[in-house]
């Protein structure tokens, strides 16, 4: 969305955001993906870490260690493995208080986006709780996604992923309207298995996308066999998928007509086409200022092919 903001009106752009990795810590409702999108679009993200706020301080977390060292062995109080910056805490405090008042996650997300001056419409995928649960290969233990990703530093092998509560949850009405009425749908270069799949797991989502497949374009999160960010490549391999743009194409072929890939993967074009998707080759690693706008242009143009 940051790339799209440079070439397309923000008021005409909607993001449907994964909430499968939402969690509750210290009694606070935390929505990591929603907050990362919000802070990124607001130009406030800590670009080096890729999450949280720029110029953050950590005095509350530092002080928490005083209690963490003394808590009983069976207590869940004072967890210090998940860092929350002092300024970032304000977002979670506000979200938690509004949810306690009965406001939906959709409503609260809109309020937070407005507080940051965003023109884009940010929509959580569901107002019901859906939790991404990861099965560890070593002993079959199931852990919430944040424990796998942050506490274990995604340095363990994965045997499976499931989305607890997804059968009871539903796509929000606003998100459904966006999937039906938008001119173009772009599947961002996020992890297909734990960032995109929770959204797809909601009833009717794949059907809605498949019905308008020609106007759905995906951007590969795997470039040169390496994930742009996080454990996507590792998870693809461990769960039986090819950790390349070809593997991504096989996952998306039923719901998207086109896959945008980086020039380093140009040799994979025939295999991507054999998997059932058109391939558009353009720089996709936004390490230089001019890459983002051109990537956005080529992506939108691909949907109008």
Secondary structure, 3 states (H helix, E strand, C coil): CHHHHCCCCHHHCEEEECCCCCEEECCEEECHHHHHHHHHHCCCECCCCCCCECCCCCHHHHHHHHHHCCCCCCCCCCCCCCCCCHHHHHHHHHHHHHHHCCCCHHHHHHHHHHHCCCCCEEEECCCCCCEEEEEECCCCCEEEHHHHHHHCCCCCCEEEEEEECCCCCCCCHHHHHHHHHCCCEEECCCCHHHHHHHHHCCCCHHHHHHHCHHHEEEECCEECCEECCCCHHHHHHHCCCCCCHHHHHHHHCCCCCEEEECHHHHHHHHHHHHCCCEEEECCCCCCCHHHHHHHHHHHHHHHCC
